[in-house]
Amino acid sequence: MAKIKVTQVKSYIKRPEDQKRTLQALGLHKIGQVVEHDDTASIKGMINKVKHLVSVQNA
């Protein structure tokens, strides 16, 4: 299965609680942190919810 790298590029301070929880579910806690996930529909949905806070690359 394809992999994607998700990098947090903006802070989650003053963001709605659901966006904070989505970042935590993705495994992101600090700006600049990179996590690798399988390219699934559920992960893409979570990324779409916080697309203004993260950047995505193919692994």
N, C-alpha and C positions, 0 to 999 in steps of 0.2 A: 504494500500500500504506500502511496505517496506521503511524504512528510512535508510539513510547513514549519517555518520558524516565525514565532510571534515575538515582537520586541515592544516593550512599553516605552512610548516616547513622550507622554504627557502625564501629569499628576492626576490622581483621582480625587484630590481635595476639592470640596464644594461640588461634587457630582452626586447624582441620585444614588440611593442605597443599592438599587438593582444593578447599576453599572459597577459599583465597588465590588459587589458579590460576584459579578461576572468575571472581573479581573482576577479575583481570588480563585475562582473555579478554574481559570486558565493557568494558574500557578504563578501569576505576576504579582510582585510586591513592591518593587522599586523601579524607578525610571532607569532605562538602559538594560534591564534584565531581559534575557532571551530564553524562551522555552520552545521545545520542539514537540509537535503533536502530529497525529495521523490526520490526513486530509479527509475528514468525515463531514457529513451534513450538520451534525450537532455542533462541532467545533466551528464550522463556518458561520453558523447562526450566532454563536457567542461572539465571534470576531466582528460580525456585522453590527452587533449591538454596541460595541465599544470601538468602532473603526476610527473614531476621531482621537482615540488615546493610544492606538497601537499601530505598528507597521508590520506587514506580512511579506515573507519571502519564501520561495520554494527552497527546500533543503537539498 
